Amino acid sequence: MKLYFSPFSYNARKALMAALQLGLAPEVVLVDLAKGEQRKPELLALNPNGKVPVLVDGDFVLTESQAIMAYLADTTPGSTLYPKELRARADVNRWMFWSANHWGPAISILNWERMVKKVIGQGDPDPAQIARGESLFRDFARVLDAHLAKRAWVSGNAFSIADISMACPLMVAGIAQLPVAEFPNVEAWFGRVQLLDSWKRSAGR
């Protein structure tokens, strides 16, 4: 099993963290995004979108981090990361979709303006985009903070791929200057995630 991965992609980190949490040891193929390796013909043959992560399991190729996490959990006997019970699974799906459609994009705005633009020489941060990103982040962080007020993990009582989906974008919290500290329940939950061995081992491979 191979996992095409970049330490600078929080989506790629989702896939690797899930694999590690499941006790799996995929062969990690590093993709240098700064050099444009994601657009090389051999990777485009696996993922025409030119993005990571990409999972290659025998003759099966899978893209999209959420799908990869679900596949890995479903193919690992005894896994509790992705519950089998219909409603519990639907709730995990709900938060993964929420993360993909709301949480991640809001964080990406601030990460782009405060970090990526500088790295690739695209100029200074746009104050209007910064204001927009901070507003969106705070709106969604309030929702998550209220949800986490009486629970340790995002869905049900157990750590799941929903937690991985929502925690990995926060790996840029410092450099993107995300106002996480304004939301104590989010901050405490993220602290619990950061204590996990799979979080530590999925950083900077």
C-alpha positions as CSV (number, residue, x, y, z in Angstrom):
1,M,0.0,0.0,0.0
2,K,1.4,3.4,-1.0
3,L,0.3,6.8,0.2
4,Y,1.3,9.9,-1.8
5,F,1.8,12.6,0.8
6,S,3.1,16.1,1.5
7,P,3.7,17.4,5.0
8,F,2.4,20.7,3.9
9,S,-1.0,19.4,3.0
10,Y,-3.5,19.0,5.8
11,N,-5.6,16.8,3.6
12,A,-2.7,14.4,3.1
13,R,-2.1,14.5,6.8
14,K,-5.7,13.3,7.3
15,A,-5.0,10.1,5.3
16,L,-1.7,9.4,7.0
17,M,-3.0,10.1,10.5
18,A,-6.0,7.7,9.9
19,A,-3.6,5.0,8.6
20,L,-1.4,5.4,11.7
21,Q,-4.3,5.4,14.1
22,L,-5.5,2.2,12.5
23,G,-2.1,0.6,13.0
24,L,-1.3,0.6,9.3
25,A,2.1,1.3,7.8
26,P,1.7,2.4,4.2
27,E,4.7,3.2,2.1
28,V,4.8,7.0,2.2
29,V,5.8,8.6,-1.1
30,L,6.7,12.2,-0.5
31,V,5.5,14.7,-3.1
32,D,7.2,18.1,-3.2
33,L,4.4,20.6,-3.8
34,A,6.8,23.5,-4.0
35,K,8.5,21.9,-7.0
36,G,5.2,21.0,-8.6
37,E,5.7,17.3,-8.3
38,Q,1.9,16.9,-8.0
39,R,1.7,17.8,-11.6
40,K,4.2,15.3,-12.9
41,P,2.7,12.8,-15.4
42,E,3.1,9.8,-13.1
43,L,1.0,11.5,-10.4
44,L,-1.5,12.9,-12.8
45,A,-2.0,9.4,-14.0
46,L,-3.2,8.5,-10.5
47,N,-5.0,11.7,-9.8
48,P,-5.9,14.0,-12.7
49,N,-6.7,16.7,-10.1
50,G,-2.9,17.0,-9.4
51,K,-3.4,16.8,-5.7
52,V,-2.4,14.7,-2.7
53,P,-3.2,12.4,-1.0
54,V,-3.5,9.5,-3.3
55,L,-3.8,5.9,-1.9
56,V,-2.7,3.0,-4.1
57,D,-3.7,-0.4,-2.6
58,G,-2.7,-3.1,-5.1
59,D,-4.6,-2.3,-8.3
60,F,-7.0,0.1,-6.5
61,V,-6.3,3.8,-6.7
62,L,-8.3,6.2,-4.4
63,T,-8.2,10.0,-4.1
64,E,-9.8,12.5,-1.7
65,S,-8.8,12.4,1.9
66,Q,-12.2,11.7,3.4
67,A,-12.8,8.7,1.1
68,I,-9.3,7.4,1.9
69,M,-10.0,7.6,5.6
70,A,-13.3,5.8,5.3
71,Y,-11.8,3.1,3.0
72,L,-8.9,2.4,5.4
73,A,-11.2,2.2,8.4
74,D,-13.6,-0.1,6.6
75,T,-10.8,-2.5,5.5
76,T,-9.2,-2.7,8.9
77,P,-10.9,-5.5,11.0
78,G,-12.1,-4.3,14.4
79,S,-11.7,-0.6,13.7
80,T,-13.9,1.8,15.6
81,L,-12.8,4.9,13.7
82,Y,-15.7,4.7,11.4
83,P,-18.7,3.2,13.1
84,K,-20.8,0.6,11.4
85,E,-24.1,1.5,13.0
86,L,-26.1,3.5,10.5
87,R,-26.9,6.6,12.5
88,A,-23.5,6.8,14.2
89,R,-21.9,6.6,10.8
90,A,-24.3,9.2,9.4
91,D,-23.2,11.6,12.2
92,V,-19.5,11.0,11.4
93,N,-20.3,11.7,7.8
94,R,-22.1,14.9,8.7
95,W,-19.1,16.3,10.5
96,M,-16.7,15.2,7.8
97,F,-18.8,17.0,5.2
98,W,-19.1,20.0,7.4
99,S,-15.3,20.1,7.7
100,A,-14.8,19.7,4.0
101,N,-17.4,22.4,3.0
102,H,-17.1,24.9,5.8
103,W,-14.3,24.4,8.3
104,G,-11.4,23.6,5.9
105,P,-12.2,26.3,3.4
106,A,-12.4,29.0,6.1
107,I,-9.0,28.0,7.4
108,S,-7.6,27.9,3.9
109,I,-8.4,31.5,3.3
110,L,-6.2,32.6,6.3
111,N,-3.5,30.0,5.5
112,W,-3.3,31.3,1.9
113,E,-3.2,35.0,2.9
114,R,-0.8,34.7,5.8
115,M,1.5,31.9,4.7
116,V,1.2,30.5,1.1
117,K,1.2,33.8,-0.7
118,K,4.5,34.7,1.0
119,V,6.1,31.4,0.1
120,I,5.1,31.5,-3.6
121,G,5.7,35.2,-4.0
122,Q,2.1,36.3,-4.5
123,G,2.4,39.5,-2.6
124,D,1.1,40.7,0.8
125,P,-2.0,39.5,2.6
126,D,-5.2,41.1,1.4
127,P,-6.9,42.8,4.4
128,A,-10.4,42.2,3.0
129,Q,-9.7,38.4,2.6
130,I,-8.2,38.3,6.1
131,A,-11.3,39.9,7.5
132,R,-13.5,37.5,5.5
133,G,-11.5,34.4,6.6
134,E,-11.5,35.5,10.3
135,S,-15.3,36.1,10.2
136,L,-15.9,32.7,8.6
137,F,-13.6,30.9,11.0
138,R,-15.2,32.5,14.0
139,D,-18.7,31.6,12.7
140,F,-17.9,28.0,12.3
141,A,-15.7,27.8,15.5
142,R,-18.7,29.0,17.5
143,V,-20.8,26.1,16.1
144,L,-18.0,23.6,16.9
145,D,-17.3,25.1,20.4
146,A,-21.0,24.8,21.4
147,H,-21.1,21.2,20.1
148,L,-18.0,20.3,22.1
149,A,-19.2,21.8,25.3
150,K,-20.3,18.4,26.7
151,R,-18.4,15.9,24.7
152,A,-14.7,14.9,24.4
153,W,-14.9,14.0,20.7
154,V,-16.8,15.3,17.7
155,S,-19.1,12.4,17.1
156,G,-20.5,10.1,19.8
157,N,-18.2,9.2,22.7
158,A,-15.3,7.9,20.7
159,F,-12.5,9.3,18.6
160,S,-13.3,8.9,14.9
161,I,-12.3,10.0,11.4
162,A,-14.5,13.0,12.0
163,D,-12.0,14.3,14.6
164,I,-9.2,13.7,12.2
165,S,-11.0,15.5,9.4
166,M,-11.5,18.6,11.6
167,A,-8.2,18.6,13.5
168,C,-5.8,18.3,10.6
169,P,-6.7,21.7,9.1
170,L,-5.7,23.2,12.5
171,M,-2.1,22.2,11.9
172,V,-1.7,25.7,10.4
173,A,-3.2,27.4,13.5
174,G,0.0,29.1,14.4
175,I,1.3,30.3,11.1
176,A,-2.2,31.2,9.8
177,Q,-2.9,33.0,13.1
178,L,-6.2,31.3,13.7
179,P,-8.0,32.7,16.7
180,V,-8.5,29.2,18.3
181,A,-7.9,30.5,21.8
182,E,-11.2,32.4,21.7
183,F,-13.0,29.0,21.7
184,P,-12.0,27.1,24.8
185,N,-13.9,23.8,24.0
186,V,-12.3,23.7,20.5
187,E,-8.9,24.4,22.0
188,A,-9.3,21.7,24.6
189,W,-10.5,19.2,22.0
190,F,-7.6,20.0,19.7
191,G,-5.2,19.6,22.7
192,R,-6.6,16.0,23.2
193,V,-6.0,15.3,19.5
194,Q,-2.4,16.6,19.7
195,L,-1.6,14.1,22.5
196,L,-2.3,11.2,20.2
197,D,0.7,9.3,18.8
198,S,-0.9,9.3,15.3
199,W,-1.0,13.1,15.4
200,K,2.7,13.3,16.4
201,R,3.9,10.7,13.9
202,S,1.9,12.2,11.0
203,A,3.7,15.6,11.2
204,G,6.6,16.5,8.9
205,R,7.2,13.0,7.5
